[in-house]
Amino acid sequence: MKKKVSVLLFIIVYSILLCAYTAYTVLDTFVIRYEYQPVTPPNPEQGTFLPAGSNTTPATAGGNGSLRPAPGDSTSGNSIDCTAEPAEETAKQPEFISDDTEYNDGRIHITLRQIRAYDTDIYIADVVLADPSYLIAVFANDTAGENITEKTTSMAERSGAVLAVNGDFYGARKYGYVLRNGVIYRERAGNSDQEDLVIYKNGEMEIIRERDTSLQALADKGAWQVFSFGPGLVKNGEISVDRSAEVGIASSSNPRTAIGQIDTLHYVFVVSDGRLENDRGLTLYEMGELMRDLGAKTAYNLDGGGSSTMYFNGRLINKPTTGGNKISERSVSDALCIR
């Protein structure tokens, strides 16, 4: 009899502990806020860094408003000036433009268009900047940490952004590098295959593996932003993702968010719809194919699915949805903005 009572007591205690642990795990993962304190910021005396083979001639806005490389531009040279600063704005400023498809204030030139491909509506923002500091990261509620979220449109409006897309939703994970606006917030590396996007202070993009370098080393080279989601979609102008690749347990076709670099200070932001009756979404390979065809030399996959959101000039551009039953923005940890 005593033995039966002991076994029963053990089962009861074990069940209580298991339930408590499960409840804590759920709360820790989805509810409890953990604010990050900045780690030692990068040394401001470090020079900017250009990945090997990159070009230092900025793209410019043509006289007719079209986006084009500067005359004589070439990406074939191997000579790199690591101290080069972005070209100063010319004395003659273009006419200020701000409407539903274009924004140009002389510092920032964005053209927005919508296409139909892969049975999906896709939104493409072509961006030329006069200075890389106009590309910033914004934290939800201006606070770095886990389980701290805000809608991308809200972050964009609060920060005065012209263009914004969702970031990597770093706060949903406990691992993966987090460096934003030149400041280190999380140095814990993810899995051995984790690919990150590094945007350096001179505006150049590079895709790296976390196992190959420390975050401090990237900061010392002049990293301005480091996003940890992935994978990389395009490297050196070629698709770098397999046709069968997918993020975690996600299905093959989804809403997607990606960012790419076409030339120096010339970028492309892309968001696709998905999970809707008339919008199936894109596979990672299809997004890589699209980014390559848009001229991106480097392109990277950010958080997608219900997180995928594009904001431009005061408007929500795409149709964000988590389950397909309603159009609704998901609150996320961060956004990538142009302001």
C-alpha positions in Angstrom: 0.0 0.0 0.0 2.8 2.4 0.9 4.5 1.6 -2.4 1.4 2.5 -4.3 1.0 5.8 -2.4 4.7 6.6 -3.1 4.3 5.9 -6.8 1.1 8.0 -7.0 2.8 10.9 -5.1 5.7 10.7 -7.5 3.4 10.9 -10.5 1.5 13.9 -9.0 4.7 15.8 -8.2 6.3 15.0 -11.6 3.1 16.1 -13.4 3.1 19.4 -11.4 6.7 20.1 -12.2 6.3 19.2 -15.9 3.3 21.5 -16.2 5.2 24.3 -14.4 8.2 23.9 -16.7 6.0 23.8 -19.8 4.2 27.0 -18.7 7.4 28.8 -17.9 8.9 27.7 -21.3 5.8 29.1 -23.1 5.9 32.3 -21.1 9.6 32.7 -21.6 9.3 32.2 -25.4 6.3 34.2 -26.1 5.3 36.5 -23.3 8.1 37.6 -20.8 9.9 40.7 -22.0 13.7 40.7 -21.9 15.4 44.0 -22.7 18.9 43.9 -24.2 21.5 46.3 -23.0 24.0 47.5 -25.6 27.3 45.7 -25.6 30.5 47.8 -26.1 29.8 49.8 -29.3 32.2 49.5 -32.2 35.3 51.6 -32.2 34.4 54.9 -34.0 38.0 55.3 -35.2 37.8 52.1 -37.3 37.6 52.8 -41.0 34.9 51.6 -43.2 35.3 48.2 -44.9 34.6 47.1 -48.4 34.2 43.4 -49.2 36.6 42.2 -51.9 35.4 43.0 -55.4 32.9 45.7 -54.4 32.5 48.9 -56.3 32.9 52.3 -54.8 31.2 54.6 -57.4 27.7 55.6 -56.2 24.6 55.3 -58.3 23.0 58.6 -59.2 19.6 59.8 -60.3 19.3 60.6 -64.0 18.1 63.9 -65.3 14.8 62.3 -66.3 14.3 60.8 -62.8 15.5 57.3 -63.8 17.9 55.4 -61.6 21.1 54.6 -63.3 24.8 54.0 -62.4 27.2 57.0 -62.6 28.8 57.4 -66.0 31.9 55.2 -66.5 30.9 53.0 -63.6 32.3 49.5 -63.7 32.2 46.5 -61.3 35.0 44.6 -62.9 38.0 46.3 -61.1 39.6 44.8 -58.1 41.1 48.1 -56.7 39.5 49.0 -53.4 39.7 52.3 -51.5 38.7 51.4 -47.9 38.7 55.0 -46.9 36.4 56.3 -49.6 33.4 58.3 -48.4 30.1 58.5 -50.3 30.1 61.2 -52.9 28.7 64.6 -51.8 25.3 65.7 -53.2 25.6 67.9 -56.2 24.8 71.6 -55.9 21.8 71.3 -58.2 19.1 69.5 -56.4 16.3 67.6 -58.2 12.7 68.8 -58.0 11.1 67.4 -54.8 8.8 64.6 -55.6 6.5 62.8 -53.1 3.6 60.7 -54.3 2.2 57.1 -54.3 5.0 55.7 -56.5 8.0 58.0 -56.1 9.9 60.0 -53.5 12.9 62.2 -54.3 14.2 64.9 -51.9 17.8 65.0 -53.2 19.0 62.7 -50.5 16.7 59.8 -51.0 15.2 58.6 -54.3 12.7 55.8 -54.2 10.5 54.5 -57.0 7.8 51.9 -56.2 6.2 49.5 -58.6 3.9 46.5 -58.4 4.3 43.4 -60.7 2.5 40.1 -61.1 4.8 37.1 -61.2 4.7 33.5 -59.8 0.9 33.9 -59.4 1.6 36.5 -56.8 1.5 40.3 -56.4 5.0 41.6 -55.7 6.0 45.1 -54.6 9.4 46.5 -55.6 11.1 49.6 -54.2 14.2 50.8 -56.0 16.3 52.9 -53.6 19.2 55.3 -54.3 20.7 57.1 -51.3 23.2 60.0 -51.1 24.5 58.6 -47.8 24.3 55.2 -46.2 23.3 56.7 -42.8 19.7 57.1 -44.2 19.3 53.3 -44.0 18.5 52.6 -40.4 17.1 49.9 -38.1 14.2 50.7 -35.8 13.3 48.6 -32.7 9.8 48.0 -31.6 8.9 50.6 -28.9 12.5 51.8 -29.3 13.6 48.9 -27.2 15.9 46.0 -28.1 14.9 42.7 -26.6 12.7 39.6 -26.7 8.9 39.6 -26.8 8.9 43.3 -27.5 6.8 43.9 -30.7 5.2 46.6 -32.8 3.7 46.8 -36.2 6.1 47.8 -39.0 3.9 50.7 -40.1 3.9 52.0 -36.6 7.7 51.9 -36.4 7.9 53.6 -39.8 5.6 56.4 -38.9 7.2 56.9 -35.4 10.7 57.1 -36.9 9.7 59.4 -39.8 10.6 56.8 -42.4 9.7 57.2 -46.1 10.1 53.4 -46.8 10.2 50.5 -44.4 10.0 46.7 -44.4 10.0 44.2 -41.5 13.4 43.0 -40.3 14.6 39.7 -39.0 12.3 39.3 -36.0 15.4 38.6 -33.9 13.3 38.9 -30.7 11.5 35.6 -31.4 14.9 33.8 -31.0 17.5 33.7 -28.3 20.4 33.2 -30.7 21.7 34.9 -33.7 23.8 38.1 -34.0 22.0 41.4 -33.4 23.9 44.6 -34.4 21.8 47.7 -35.2 22.9 51.2 -36.2 26.5 50.3 -35.3 25.7 49.0 -31.8 26.0 45.3 -30.7 23.0 43.9 -28.7 23.4 40.2 -28.9 26.6 38.2 -29.7 25.3 34.6 -29.3 25.8 32.8 -32.6 23.0 30.7 -34.1 23.5 27.3 -35.7 26.6 26.4 -37.8 24.8 27.2 -41.1 23.3 30.5 -40.1 23.9 33.1 -42.8 23.7 36.8 -41.8 23.4 40.0 -43.9 26.0 42.6 -43.0 25.5 46.2 -44.1 28.7 48.2 -43.6 28.9 51.9 -42.7 29.7 52.7 -46.3 26.5 51.0 -47.5 28.1 47.9 -48.9 26.3 44.5 -48.3 27.9 41.2 -47.6 26.5 37.7 -46.6 28.5 35.9 -44.0 28.2 32.7 -41.8 28.2 33.3 -38.1 30.5 30.3 -37.6 33.2 32.1 -39.6 33.4 35.3 -37.6 32.5 37.0 -34.3 30.1 39.9 -34.2 32.8 42.1 -32.6 35.1 41.3 -35.6 32.3 42.5 -37.9 31.8 45.6 -35.8 35.5 46.4 -36.0 35.3 46.1 -39.8 32.6 48.8 -39.8 29.3 46.9 -39.7 26.3 49.2 -39.5 23.6 46.6 -39.5 23.7 42.8 -39.0 20.5 40.8 -39.7 20.2 37.1 -38.7 17.5 35.3 -40.6 18.4 34.2 -44.1 19.3 32.5 -46.1 21.3 34.5 -48.6 19.5 34.6 -51.9 22.1 36.1 -54.3 25.9 36.3 -54.0 28.1 37.9 -56.6 25.1 38.2 -58.9 24.2 34.5 -58.8 21.4 32.7 -57.1 22.9 31.1 -54.0 19.9 29.2 -52.6 18.7 25.7 -53.5 15.4 25.1 -55.3 14.3 23.0 -52.3 15.5 25.4 -49.6 13.1 26.6 -46.9 13.2 28.3 -43.5 12.5 25.9 -40.7 9.2 24.1 -41.1 7.6 26.7 -43.4 5.8 25.6 -46.5 7.5 26.2 -49.9 5.4 29.2 -51.0 5.0 32.1 -48.6 4.8 35.9 -48.3 8.4 37.0 -48.5 10.6 40.0 -47.6 14.0 40.5 -49.2 16.6 43.3 -49.6 19.4 43.5 -52.1 22.2 45.7 -53.4 22.4 46.6 -57.0 25.3 49.0 -56.8 26.9 51.3 -54.4 24.2 53.1 -52.4 21.6 51.5 -54.8 19.3 49.0 -53.3 16.1 47.1 -53.9 13.5 46.2 -51.3 11.0 43.5 -52.3 7.9 42.2 -50.5 5.5 39.6 -51.9 2.0 38.7 -50.9 1.0 35.1 -50.2 -1.3 32.7 -48.4 -4.2 34.2 -50.3 -6.6 32.8 -52.9 -5.0 34.8 -55.7 -1.5 35.1 -54.3 0.3 31.8 -53.6 3.5 33.4 -52.4 7.1 32.7 -53.5 9.6 30.0 -52.8 13.1 31.1 -51.6 14.5 30.1 -55.0 11.9 32.2 -56.8 12.7 35.2 -54.6 16.4 34.7 -55.4 15.6 34.4 -59.1 13.6 37.7 -58.9 16.3 39.5 -57.0 18.9 38.4 -59.5 16.7 39.5 -62.4 16.3 42.9 -60.7 20.0 43.3 -60.9 21.0 42.6 -57.3 24.6 41.5 -56.8 23.8 40.6 -53.2 20.3 39.7 -51.8 19.1 38.4 -48.5 15.9 36.8 -47.2 14.4 38.6 -44.1 11.5 37.3 -42.0 8.5 36.4 -44.1 5.0 34.9 -43.7 2.7 37.0 -41.6 5.6 39.3 -40.8 6.1 40.5 -44.5 5.2 44.2 -44.6 6.1 47.1 -46.8 5.4 50.7 -45.9 5.9 53.7 -48.3 5.1 57.3 -47.9 2.5 56.9 -45.3 0.8 53.8 -46.7 0.7 50.1 -46.1 1.6 48.7 -49.6 1.2 44.9 -49.5 -1.5 42.6 -48.1 0.0 41.1 -44.9 -1.7 38.0 -43.6 -0.8 35.1 -41.2 -3.4 32.5 -42.0 -5.0 34.0 -45.2 -8.4 34.6 -43.5 -7.8 38.3 -43.0 -5.5 41.1 -44.0 -3.7 42.2 -40.9 -0.2 43.2 -39.9 1.8 41.1 -37.5 3.7 42.9 -34.7 7.4 42.2 -35.0 10.7 43.1 -33.2 12.2 45.4 -35.8 12.0 47.2 -39.1 14.5 48.3 -41.7 13.8 51.9 -42.7 14.9 54.6 -45.1 14.6 58.1 -43.7 
